[in-house]
Amino acid sequence: MSASSDVTLIGELLVCVRPKVMAGLMRYFRDFDLAEEAFQNSCLRALQSWPLKGRPRDAAAWLILVGRNATIEDVRRRQRTEPLPSADRLLTEIDDGESLAAERLDGSHYRDDILRLLFMCCQPGLPLTQQIALALRVVCGMSPLQIANAFLVNERAMQQRITRAKTAVANSGLPFEPPSLAEREERLTSVLGIIYLTFNQGYTAGPNHAGHSPLCTEAIRLARLLLGLFPSEPEVMGLAALLLIHQSRWASRFDESGCLVSMDQQDRELWDQELIAEGVALIDKAMRHRSTGPYQIQAALAAVHVQATAGKTDWVQIERLYGALERLQPSPVIALNRAVAVSEISGPQVALDLIDPLAHALSGYFNYFGVRGSLLLKLGRAEEACTAFDRAIALSRTAAEAVYIRSQIDACIRLAAGEAGHQLS
């Protein structure tokens, strides 16, 4: 194996173990910035050491120990030139030779370091969006730009949101301890949002993105762990079902050149039927509780798609589900998706009339212009469709999305050429 490929594999491993390492480092430092600094220190040393000496058997434990010790040394050096109020706490009772195996998390309700850290990030004094953004940054290592894309805001605004969240937590005086059972239930909505956005970031990254597999796998693992903590919560079942059904189609979502493949063109033989069956069983169980929530509806939508035979999707049912979702969570993105279903039932012009009022709210959303371009193309308005697709490419988040939109522009060109030939004949 070449040195470059080994470094690539190490980089992928660092992405995968980051949540566990950050959770362990937070137990030592109780400070987001110090824990992130420690993680960066340990990653740097791993990239220097592992290619020469080989990767340790327990990479996460190695990173926690090395990151902790390196950062403690940095704290000691800074102490000589500037005061650090928390230094005494940081440096007490530290034995560099102690076994990490003896330093297990306490709290009988928390059987996973990462879930514990997620609940810690979801401090009740923070707005929901700040809680989610903070956890995505600290736990999952997503960049401010990646998180901004998930929230459909600009990068600067998201960076400010994350900074405010860190400052608020640092100044709150709230303990970094596991919340009670009642407090966990209050914070469940935030944790569900974190897991969903983590999966979504990996799912939309594209086939060649090094981070997509760890993020998707980690989100599904967290959803299953959360289901173990809340086995009777319908929305937890709904989220788990949604992620499983989406993940079942991963192998068919891109062609050999890395171009995104629309669902109606995907090879259904590549779909993972075990994941589909697990997801459908979960959503059926959730619906029996008769306490409908947005994740359950989204899972039901995904189930309708994967259970349909090719070319025979129940668009009426999909439109009804989007209508129910829009009533629970009014959103221009949901309205856009509902319009896609309407186009299959009532035609492209009716759908186009529905999305026109969304233009301002979704002016920075690539999929709005992709849908608009597709509807215009079906109406034979090739020039307008090309303009919309050009805008979609400019706003696309990944190369795969851009390539897919480019294929739509090619269709516009073919249509325009056909119209010109017809006029000349």
Backbone torsions as a table, in degrees:
resi	resn	phi	psi	omega
1	MET	NA	133.6	-178.4
2	SER	-72.7	160.4	179.5
3	ALA	-61.5	-38.7	-177.9
4	SER	-67.1	-40.6	179.5
5	SER	-68.8	-34.7	177.5
6	ASP	-65.0	-41.6	177.7
7	VAL	-63.4	-38.1	178.2
8	THR	-62.6	-44.6	178.5
9	LEU	-64.0	-38.4	177.1
10	ILE	-63.6	-42.2	178.2
11	GLY	-59.9	-41.7	178.6
12	GLU	-65.3	-38.7	178.4
13	LEU	-65.5	-39.7	178.9
14	LEU	-62.4	-38.7	176.2
15	VAL	-62.5	-42.7	-174.7
16	CYS	-67.3	-41.1	-174.5
17	VAL	-90.2	-4.6	-176.3
18	ARG	-52.0	-48.3	-177.6
19	PRO	-57.0	-44.3	-179.2
20	LYS	-66.2	-40.8	-179.9
21	VAL	-65.8	-44.4	179.3
22	MET	-61.8	-38.4	178.8
23	ALA	-63.1	-43.1	178.5
24	GLY	-65.5	-40.7	-179.9
25	LEU	-68.1	-34.7	177.6
26	MET	-63.7	-30.4	178.3
27	ARG	-65.0	-29.6	178.9
28	TYR	-81.9	-48.7	-166.8
29	PHE	-98.1	-22.1	179.8
30	ARG	51.3	31.6	-177.4
31	ASP	-148.8	123.6	-174.6
32	PHE	-61.2	-46.2	-176.2
33	ASP	-66.3	-40.6	178.2
34	LEU	-66.6	-38.8	178.4
35	ALA	-64.8	-41.1	177.1
36	GLU	-65.2	-39.3	177.6
37	GLU	-62.0	-41.7	180.0
38	ALA	-64.9	-39.9	179.0
39	PHE	-64.3	-42.6	178.4
40	GLN	-63.0	-40.1	176.8
41	ASN	-59.6	-44.9	-177.2
42	SER	-69.3	-35.8	178.0
43	CYS	-64.7	-42.1	179.4
44	LEU	-60.9	-44.0	-179.6
45	ARG	-69.8	-32.4	176.9
46	ALA	-65.2	-43.9	179.3
47	LEU	-64.5	-27.1	178.0
48	GLN	-82.3	-35.9	-170.7
49	SER	-95.0	-45.0	-170.9
50	TRP	-62.8	-39.7	178.6
51	PRO	-60.8	-26.4	-178.3
52	LEU	-91.6	-43.3	-172.5
53	LYS	-103.9	-7.5	-177.0
54	GLY	89.8	156.4	-179.4
55	ARG	-77.3	142.8	178.6
56	PRO	-70.3	160.6	179.9
57	ARG	-62.6	-42.4	178.6
58	ASP	-113.4	90.2	-174.7
59	ALA	-62.3	-40.7	-177.6
60	ALA	-63.1	-45.2	180.0
61	ALA	-62.6	-40.6	178.0
62	TRP	-60.8	-45.7	-178.2
63	LEU	-65.7	-39.3	179.2
64	ILE	-63.2	-48.2	-177.5
65	LEU	-64.9	-47.2	-178.3
66	VAL	-66.7	-43.7	179.8
67	GLY	-63.7	-41.1	178.1
68	ARG	-62.5	-50.4	-176.2
69	ASN	-65.8	-41.0	-179.8
70	ALA	-63.8	-39.4	-178.2
71	THR	-73.4	-35.0	175.5
72	ILE	-61.0	-41.2	177.3
73	GLU	-63.3	-39.5	176.7
74	ASP	-62.2	-41.5	178.7
75	VAL	-61.8	-43.3	179.4
76	ARG	-61.0	-41.4	179.8
77	ARG	-65.3	-41.0	-179.8
78	ARG	-67.8	-29.8	179.3
79	GLN	-57.5	-30.0	-176.7
80	ARG	-70.3	-21.4	-175.6
81	THR	-118.2	-19.6	179.9
82	GLU	-149.4	147.3	-179.4
83	PRO	-72.4	145.8	176.8
84	LEU	-132.8	99.9	-171.6
85	PRO	-52.6	-34.9	-174.8
86	SER	-91.3	6.8	-174.0
87	ALA	-62.5	-41.1	-178.2
88	ASP	-60.0	-42.4	179.2
89	ARG	-66.0	-40.3	-177.6
90	LEU	-65.6	-32.1	-169.8
91	LEU	-102.2	0.4	180.0
92	THR	-86.0	149.1	174.7
93	GLU	54.0	35.9	176.8
94	ILE	-103.4	120.1	176.3
95	ASP	-117.9	108.9	-174.7
96	ASP	-61.8	-18.9	-177.8
97	GLY	-98.4	0.9	-175.9
98	GLU	-69.5	155.7	-177.4
99	SER	-81.1	129.0	177.0
100	LEU	-64.8	-25.8	-178.5
101	ALA	-63.2	-25.6	-179.8
102	ALA	-82.9	-8.7	-175.0
103	GLU	-103.1	63.9	-178.8
104	ARG	-84.1	157.5	176.6
105	LEU	-68.2	142.7	174.1
106	ASP	-92.5	176.6	178.9
107	GLY	96.3	108.6	-173.9
108	SER	-66.5	-21.6	-178.4
109	HIS	-84.0	-10.5	-175.3
110	TYR	-113.2	104.6	-178.2
111	ARG	-103.6	7.7	-178.7
112	ASP	-144.7	126.1	-178.4
113	ASP	-55.8	-41.2	-171.3
114	ILE	-71.2	-42.9	177.0
115	LEU	-61.1	-37.8	178.4
116	ARG	-60.1	-43.5	-179.5
117	LEU	-67.9	-36.6	176.9
118	LEU	-59.7	-45.7	179.5
119	PHE	-66.5	-33.3	177.1
120	MET	-64.7	-37.7	179.4
121	CYS	-67.5	-27.3	-175.0
122	CYS	-86.1	61.8	178.3
123	GLN	-69.8	133.3	-174.6
124	PRO	-64.1	-20.1	179.9
125	GLY	-77.3	-8.6	-178.6
126	LEU	-96.1	146.3	170.2
127	PRO	-59.6	151.2	-176.1
128	LEU	-55.9	-43.7	-177.8
129	THR	-63.5	-34.3	178.1
130	GLN	-71.3	-37.5	176.9
131	GLN	-59.4	-48.1	-177.7
132	ILE	-66.3	-45.5	-179.4
133	ALA	-61.4	-41.1	-179.6
134	LEU	-63.2	-45.4	-178.5
135	ALA	-67.7	-38.5	177.6
136	LEU	-63.4	-35.8	179.5
137	ARG	-74.7	-49.3	-172.5
138	VAL	-78.1	-47.5	-173.4
139	VAL	-81.1	-45.1	-172.7
140	CYS	-97.7	-13.1	176.7
141	GLY	75.1	16.9	177.9
142	MET	-69.2	142.3	179.9
143	SER	-74.2	159.1	175.4
144	PRO	-54.8	-35.7	178.5
145	LEU	-65.7	-43.8	178.4
146	GLN	-61.9	-42.6	179.9
147	ILE	-68.0	-39.4	177.9
148	ALA	-59.8	-41.2	177.8
149	ASN	-62.8	-38.4	179.1
150	ALA	-65.7	-32.1	-178.9
151	PHE	-95.9	-2.3	-178.6
152	LEU	59.8	41.6	174.0
153	VAL	-127.3	172.0	-179.4
154	ASN	-81.6	162.2	-172.9
155	GLU	-63.9	-41.1	-177.6
156	ARG	-62.5	-42.3	179.5
157	ALA	-63.2	-39.5	179.5
158	MET	-68.5	-39.6	178.1
159	GLN	-60.7	-41.3	178.1
160	GLN	-64.4	-38.2	179.9
161	ARG	-64.7	-42.2	179.6
162	ILE	-66.4	-43.4	179.6
163	THR	-61.7	-43.4	178.4
164	ARG	-62.0	-39.8	-179.4
165	ALA	-64.3	-44.8	178.4
166	LYS	-61.2	-43.6	-179.4
167	THR	-64.2	-42.9	-179.3
168	ALA	-62.6	-42.7	179.0
169	VAL	-65.6	-43.1	-179.0
170	ALA	-63.3	-34.3	-176.5
171	ASN	-91.2	-7.0	-173.0
172	SER	-75.6	-26.4	-175.7
173	GLY	75.0	4.1	179.3
174	LEU	-71.0	137.6	-177.9
175	PRO	-70.5	144.9	175.4
176	PHE	-87.5	63.6	-178.5
177	GLU	-123.0	159.1	177.8
178	PRO	-59.8	131.5	177.5
179	PRO	-71.9	162.7	177.2
180	SER	-69.5	173.2	179.7
181	LEU	-59.5	-42.6	179.6
182	ALA	-64.2	-41.0	179.2
183	GLU	-66.6	-36.7	178.0
184	ARG	-61.0	-41.8	-179.1
185	GLU	-64.5	-36.0	178.1
186	GLU	-65.2	-33.6	-176.2
187	ARG	-92.6	1.8	-174.6
188	LEU	-61.2	-40.1	-179.0
189	THR	-58.7	-42.2	179.0
190	SER	-64.3	-43.2	-178.1
191	VAL	-66.1	-39.9	176.2
192	LEU	-59.9	-41.7	178.9
193	GLY	-63.8	-39.1	178.7
194	ILE	-62.7	-47.3	-178.7
195	ILE	-63.5	-42.2	-179.4
196	TYR	-62.9	-46.9	-178.3
197	LEU	-69.6	-31.6	175.2
198	THR	-62.4	-47.5	177.5
199	PHE	-60.9	-45.1	-176.3
200	ASN	-61.7	-37.3	179.1
201	GLN	-64.3	-42.1	177.8
202	GLY	-70.2	-37.4	-175.1
203	TYR	-68.7	-32.7	-178.5
204	THR	-94.0	2.8	-174.1
205	ALA	-71.4	-27.2	-178.3
206	GLY	106.2	162.0	-172.1
207	PRO	-69.0	-24.7	-175.5
208	ASN	-103.3	7.5	-178.3
209	HIS	-81.6	124.4	-174.3
210	ALA	-61.5	-26.3	-174.5
211	GLY	-90.8	-4.8	-171.2
212	HIS	-68.8	-41.9	-176.2
213	SER	-67.1	-47.3	177.7
214	PRO	-60.4	-40.6	-178.0
215	LEU	-66.1	-46.1	179.8
216	CYS	-65.3	-46.3	-179.7
217	THR	-62.1	-42.4	-179.0
218	GLU	-65.8	-41.5	-179.6
219	ALA	-63.1	-42.0	178.9
220	ILE	-66.4	-40.5	177.5
221	ARG	-61.3	-43.6	179.0
222	LEU	-64.7	-39.8	179.3
223	ALA	-63.0	-40.6	178.5
224	ARG	-67.7	-39.5	176.9
225	LEU	-64.2	-40.5	178.3
226	LEU	-64.4	-35.8	177.6
227	LEU	-63.7	-33.6	175.9
228	GLY	-66.8	-32.2	178.5
229	LEU	-79.8	-31.9	-177.8
230	PHE	-127.7	67.6	-172.6
231	PRO	-67.5	-16.5	-177.8
232	SER	-109.8	9.6	-177.4
233	GLU	-89.5	112.1	-175.8
234	PRO	-59.2	-37.1	-177.9
235	GLU	-69.8	-30.6	174.4
236	VAL	-67.0	-42.0	175.3
237	MET	-60.7	-42.7	-179.0
238	GLY	-62.2	-44.0	179.1
239	LEU	-63.6	-47.0	179.3
240	ALA	-58.7	-43.6	179.1
241	ALA	-62.3	-43.1	-179.4
242	LEU	-60.0	-47.5	-178.2
243	LEU	-65.7	-41.4	-179.0
244	LEU	-63.7	-43.4	-178.1
245	ILE	-68.1	-41.6	176.4
246	HIS	-62.2	-45.3	-178.3
247	GLN	-63.5	-27.8	-178.2
248	SER	-61.5	-22.7	-176.8
249	ARG	-99.5	5.6	-172.2
250	TRP	-56.0	-45.2	-173.9
251	ALA	-64.4	-17.9	-176.4
252	SER	-105.2	0.8	-170.2
253	ARG	-81.5	-15.3	-178.5
254	PHE	-133.6	143.9	176.1
255	ASP	-85.9	-176.1	-175.0
256	GLU	-63.3	-25.8	179.8
257	SER	-88.7	0.2	179.7
258	GLY	89.7	7.9	179.8
259	CYS	-80.0	138.0	178.0
260	LEU	-63.9	136.2	179.6
261	VAL	-109.8	124.6	179.6
262	SER	-65.0	154.8	-173.3
263	MET	-58.4	-39.3	-177.8
264	ASP	-68.8	-14.5	179.1
265	GLN	-104.1	-0.8	-176.1
266	GLN	-73.9	149.7	177.2
267	ASP	-80.5	105.3	-175.6
268	ARG	-66.7	-18.3	176.3
269	GLU	-65.7	-21.6	-179.8
270	LEU	-86.3	-9.7	-179.2
271	TRP	-69.4	140.8	-179.2
272	ASP	-83.4	102.6	-174.6
273	GLN	-69.3	-27.1	177.9
274	GLU	-67.6	-42.2	177.2
275	LEU	-65.8	-39.2	178.1
276	ILE	-61.6	-47.3	-178.8
277	ALA	-61.5	-41.4	178.8
278	GLU	-64.2	-42.9	-179.9
279	GLY	-66.8	-43.6	180.0
280	VAL	-64.1	-40.7	178.0
281	ALA	-61.8	-39.6	179.1
282	LEU	-66.0	-43.0	-178.2
283	ILE	-70.4	-34.1	175.4
284	ASP	-62.5	-42.0	178.4
285	LYS	-65.0	-41.2	-179.5
286	ALA	-63.6	-43.4	-177.0
287	MET	-63.5	-26.6	179.6
288	ARG	-67.9	-17.2	177.7
289	HIS	-77.3	-13.2	178.8
290	ARG	52.8	43.2	175.6
291	SER	-134.6	74.9	-169.5
292	THR	-68.4	137.4	176.1
293	GLY	-136.2	171.4	-174.9
294	PRO	-62.1	-36.2	-179.6
295	TYR	-70.2	-35.2	176.8
296	GLN	-64.1	-41.4	-179.9
297	ILE	-66.1	-43.1	178.7
298	GLN	-62.7	-37.9	177.5
299	ALA	-66.7	-39.0	177.9
300	ALA	-63.7	-38.9	175.9
301	LEU	-60.8	-46.0	179.5
302	ALA	-62.8	-37.9	-179.8
303	ALA	-66.3	-39.3	177.7
304	VAL	-59.5	-42.0	-179.2
305	HIS	-64.6	-48.3	-173.8
306	VAL	-77.2	-19.6	178.8
307	GLN	-90.2	-8.9	179.4
308	ALA	-75.1	147.4	171.4
309	THR	-78.9	155.2	-175.8
310	ALA	-54.6	126.7	177.0
311	GLY	80.5	3.4	-176.8
312	LYS	-130.7	46.0	178.3
313	THR	-70.7	139.5	179.4
314	ASP	-82.9	83.9	-176.7
315	TRP	-68.9	-27.4	177.5
316	VAL	-64.4	-45.5	178.3
317	GLN	-63.6	-40.3	179.6
318	ILE	-63.8	-42.5	178.5
319	GLU	-62.6	-39.3	179.1
320	ARG	-66.0	-40.7	179.3
321	LEU	-65.6	-41.1	176.5
322	TYR	-64.4	-35.9	176.3
323	GLY	-62.2	-42.8	178.3
324	ALA	-65.2	-40.2	179.2
325	LEU	-65.7	-38.6	179.7
326	GLU	-66.2	-33.1	177.5
327	ARG	-70.2	-34.4	178.3
328	LEU	-76.7	-40.8	-176.0
329	GLN	-134.8	78.2	-180.0
330	PRO	-54.8	126.1	-175.6
331	SER	-158.7	138.7	177.0
332	PRO	-64.0	-29.9	178.3
333	VAL	-67.7	-42.4	177.7
334	ILE	-64.7	-41.0	177.5
335	ALA	-61.2	-37.8	177.9
336	LEU	-63.5	-45.1	179.3
337	ASN	-65.0	-37.5	176.8
338	ARG	-63.8	-37.0	179.1
339	ALA	-63.2	-33.3	176.7
340	VAL	-61.9	-43.0	177.3
341	ALA	-65.2	-40.7	178.7
342	VAL	-60.2	-37.6	-179.7
343	SER	-62.0	-32.2	179.1
344	GLU	-75.5	-23.8	-178.0
345	ILE	-93.5	-47.6	-171.1
346	SER	-113.9	-2.6	177.2
347	GLY	103.8	161.0	-174.2
348	PRO	-66.1	-32.4	-177.5
349	GLN	-66.8	-41.3	178.1
350	VAL	-62.1	-42.6	179.3
351	ALA	-66.0	-39.9	179.1
352	LEU	-61.6	-40.0	177.4
353	ASP	-63.1	-31.6	-179.5
354	LEU	-73.6	-34.7	-175.2
355	ILE	-89.7	-16.1	179.9
356	ASP	-54.5	-42.2	179.2
357	PRO	-68.1	-10.4	-178.4
358	LEU	-89.2	-2.2	-171.2
359	ALA	-56.5	-44.9	-177.4
360	HIS	-69.4	-46.3	-176.9
361	ALA	-64.2	-31.5	-176.4
362	LEU	-111.2	28.7	-177.1
363	SER	-65.4	-19.6	179.0
364	GLY	-109.1	14.0	-175.1
365	TYR	-107.3	115.3	-173.6
366	PHE	-60.1	-35.7	-173.9
367	ASN	-69.5	-26.0	176.1
368	TYR	-60.2	-46.3	-177.8
369	PHE	-73.9	-28.7	174.3
370	GLY	-65.4	-44.7	177.7
371	VAL	-65.4	-44.6	179.6
372	ARG	-59.7	-44.0	179.1
373	GLY	-62.1	-41.5	179.7
374	SER	-63.6	-41.1	179.4
375	LEU	-66.6	-42.9	178.1
376	LEU	-63.6	-37.1	178.8
377	LEU	-63.8	-41.6	178.1
378	LYS	-64.7	-27.8	178.8
379	LEU	-85.3	-0.7	179.2
380	GLY	80.7	13.9	-178.9
381	ARG	-96.6	71.8	-169.2
382	ALA	-62.3	-42.4	-176.2
383	GLU	-65.1	-44.0	178.1
384	GLU	-65.5	-36.9	179.0
385	ALA	-63.2	-43.5	179.0
386	CYS	-61.2	-39.3	178.1
387	THR	-61.9	-43.5	178.9
388	ALA	-65.1	-42.5	-179.9
389	PHE	-65.8	-36.3	176.2
390	ASP	-59.1	-42.6	179.1
391	ARG	-66.5	-36.9	178.2
392	ALA	-62.6	-41.8	179.2
393	ILE	-63.0	-41.9	-179.6
394	ALA	-62.1	-29.1	-177.0
395	LEU	-100.0	-3.2	-175.9
396	SER	-63.2	147.4	-174.9
397	ARG	-94.4	-21.4	-177.7
398	THR	-135.8	162.0	177.6
399	ALA	-63.6	-36.9	-179.5
400	ALA	-61.8	-40.8	177.9
401	GLU	-64.7	-42.4	-179.4
402	ALA	-63.5	-41.7	179.7
403	VAL	-64.1	-40.2	179.4
404	TYR	-63.3	-45.0	179.0
405	ILE	-64.1	-37.1	177.8
406	ARG	-59.3	-36.6	178.1
407	SER	-65.2	-31.2	176.9
408	GLN	-70.0	-36.7	176.7
409	ILE	-64.2	-39.3	176.9
410	ASP	-59.3	-37.8	176.9
411	ALA	-65.1	-38.0	176.7
412	CYS	-61.2	-43.7	-179.0
413	ILE	-62.8	-42.0	178.4
414	ARG	-63.9	-40.0	179.3
415	LEU	-65.8	-44.6	179.6
416	ALA	-61.6	-40.7	179.4
417	ALA	-65.0	-37.7	178.5
418	GLY	-66.1	-40.0	177.8
419	GLU	-64.6	-40.2	179.6
420	ALA	-64.5	-41.3	178.7
421	GLY	-64.1	-36.8	179.0
422	HIS	-65.9	-39.7	-179.8
423	GLN	-67.2	-32.1	-179.3
424	LEU	-78.2	-23.6	-176.1
425	SER	-76.3	NA	NA
